[in-house]
Amino acid sequence: MKLKTAIHIIETSYGSFGFIALIGIGISFFTLKGGTLIITIALLLTLIIVAFFIKLNLINIYLKKCKYPFEFLSVLEQLELTKDIQINWSEDLINGPQRSQLLTQQFLDDNNLATEIGAKKINLPFALIMIGIAVIGLIYFSQNISFKGKPIIFISLTILLISSIYLRVKEKKQLNDNEPILLFKDKGLLLNDTLYRWEKIKSWTHKNRGASEHSEGEIIIIYESQNNESEKIKADLNKINIDRIDFMLLLTHFKAKYS
């Protein structure tokens, strides 16, 4: 099983049980009373404990056959999935891939990871579907309704058509532009044509942009500048064609291996 898949399973299972329990506790305080409330709270707290042990068992099961324990545990730690677990970091784990006989290319192949990542592309089928809907709508309403009678319908469909054509043109332009904007190299991380050397990268974290906003968030990297001052580098995951776990796995491996 790939590292990303294992991490997703652990994160999803633990998060789902915990979320259900917390929501249930909140609702119970407003809807239940007396003994029923106490019993329900006790059951929901038990669910949280069960979620913890499920997470712990999943981690231990995967560790027994994991080729890359350092990357696995490091990313779990970055996702705050080990803060309630005591991890015994052996010397081999602390050294990580630095002294490992496993090559970087093997790590990349085993986990289906790319080191050159381009810009995130617009969803092509969506643009084509919107163009089709707009054209069909204009044809239908032009035959059944006069423009003077329902001008708002024709104006809305025209705007939809123009917007969809714009998305389609932009998509075609992106398909012809394969230049990567994020590269993982032996010397450092190349982001937007700027090289950040691994020894100068101190830490990183994933930050969401709020639950109300449809966003994949961003990776914030702490980097030591030439003046020995800490600077923040922001990689917007809405614009780069990589998800947060792949990004963290690559950062963890390359930082440990080449810094």
N, C-alpha and C positions, 0 to 999 in steps of 0.2 A: 504494500500500500504506500502511495506517495505521501510525503510529509504534509503537503497541503491538505490532502483528503483527511488524514488522521486528525490534524489540527481543527479542521472544519467540524468533524464529527464531535470532538470533545467540546468545542466552543458552543455548538448548536444544542447539544444535549444538555449541557450544564445551564446554558442561558435559558433554554425553554422551561425546564423544571423550575428554575429560580424565578423566572418572570411570572409563571402561572401562580406560584406560591405567594409572591408579593402582591399581585393583583387580587388574589383571593382573600388575603389578609385585609387589604384595604377595603374591599367590598363588604367583608364580614362585619366590620365595625359599624357600618351604616345600615345593615339589613338584619343583623342577628342580635339576640340579647341572651343574657343569663347563661345557663349551662350549654345551650346549643353553640353560643359564641365561643366558649372556652374549648369545647370539643373540636370545633372547626379550626380554631387557631392552632391547637395541638397537632391536628392532622396535617395542616399546611406547613407547620414548622418541621414536622417529620419528613415532608416532601423535600424541603431544603436540605435536610441531612442526607436523604437518599440521593439527591442530586450530587452532593459532595462525594459520596462514596462511588457513585457511577463514574464521575470524573476521575477520581483517584485510580480506580480499577482500569479504566481505559488507558490512562497514561502508563501504568505499570505493564499492561499487556503489550502495548506498542513498543515500549522501551526494550522489552526482552528480545525483539527481533529487528530493532531499528539500526540501520547502518550509520545514521547521522544523529546520535543522541544530543550532541552539543547544539546543533541548529534547532532540533526539535524542542528541547527544553528552553533554549534561549527565546524562541518566538512565543512559546507558551508564557514565559515570564513577561515578555513585552506586552502581551495581551492581558496581563494580570490574571492569568488562570492558575498560577502557582503561588499566589500571595498567602493562601491559607494552607499550603503544603510545605513541609520541610524537605528540601532537596539536598541530598548528600553529593556535593560536587567532587567527584574523584579527580585525581591528577589528569587522567586522560580526558575527562569532560572539560576541565578548566583549560587545558591546552587546545581543545577543539580540533579543528582541521589543520592547525598550524603544523603539528607533528604527525598528522595522519598520513597513511600511505595512499589513501584514496585521492585521486586527482579531481580537480575542479570540474573538468569535463564530465567525469563519471557522475559527480553530484548533480550537474545540470541535466544529464541524460536521464538519470534515475527519477528525477522529480519534474521532468518536462518543463524546464526553466530556460528562458531566453535571456541573453545578456544585452541584446540590442532591441530597444522598445520604441515604437513610434507613437505618434499622436493617436488618441482615441477617435475612431471614425463614427460618423453618423450612421444610424441604422438605415440601410438602403431600402429594405422592403417597406418601412414606414413611409418614406418619402414617396415611393411609387404608389402605395395605397392611397395616400392623401391626394395625389394628382388624379388618380382614377375616380375617387369620390367627388372631387371638385368638378371634373369634366362631366361626369354622368349627371351630377346635380344641376349644372348649368343647362345641359341639354334638356333634361326633364322639365325644369321650371320654365324654360324659355318657350316650351310647347304648350304648357298648361296655365301659366300665369304671366301677365304683362309686367313689364319692368315698373311702370307707374303704380301698379297695384301693390306690389311687394318689393320695393327697391332694396330693402335691407337684406333680403335673401340673396339677390344677385351680387350685391356689394360684398357680403360675407364670403360667398363662394369664390368670387374673383380674388379676394385677399388670400383665401386658403390656397387657391391655385398658384398664385404668384409666390407665396411662401414655400410651397412644396417644390416648385421648380427651382427656387433658390437653394433649398436643401439638397436637391438632386444634383445640381451643378457643383455645389460645394463637396458633395460626396465623391463625384467623379474626379475632382481636383485632388482630393485626398488620396484616392486610389492610385493616382499617378505620382504621388509624393511619398516615397518610401523611406525618406531620410529619418533615422532614429533621433529622438530627442533625449533619450536616456540610455546610457551605456555603462555597463559594469566592466571595468578593466583592471589589470593587475596593479596599475599605478594608482587608480582611484576611481571615483564616481564622476562620470561626465554627464552633466545636466545642463541642457540649453547652451551647449558649447563652452561650458566652464568646467574645468577639472578640479575636483575636490579630493585631495590625497587621503588615503585611508588612515594614515597615522594622525591626520588632523581632524578626522571625524570622531567626535566623542560619544555621541548617543543619538537616538532617534525615537520618535513616538508617533503613533497614529492618532489623529484628531478628527472627530466628527464635526460637522458644521451645524448641528442641531437636528432634532428629530423631525421638525416640521419641514425642513428643506430636503428635497430629493438630491442627495449628494453622497458620493463615496468617500468624502473627506480628503484629508491630505496627510502626507508624511512630513513631519517637521524634523529636520536634521540639525543637530548642534555641531557647529564647525569652528575650529580655532583659526582665526585669521592670522595674517602676518604680524599683526601688532599684539598677538597673544590674547586677543579679545574673542569672546564667544559670539558667534553670529548664528542666526537662524536661516536655514535654507528650507523653502517650502516647495514640495512636489505635489501638485494638484492631481489627484487620482481621477478627476473628471476629464482631464485633458490628456492623460498618459494612459496608454493601453496596457495597464497592469493592475492587478488587484493588490490589496494591502498585505496579504499573507505572502504572496510571491515576492513582493518588494522587501518585506522583512527577512525572508529566507535568504535572499541574495545579499542584502546588506550584512546580515549576520555572518554568512560564509566568507564573503570577500574581505570584510573587516578583520576577521580572525585569521584568515589565511595570508593576507598580504600586507597588514599594517606593521 
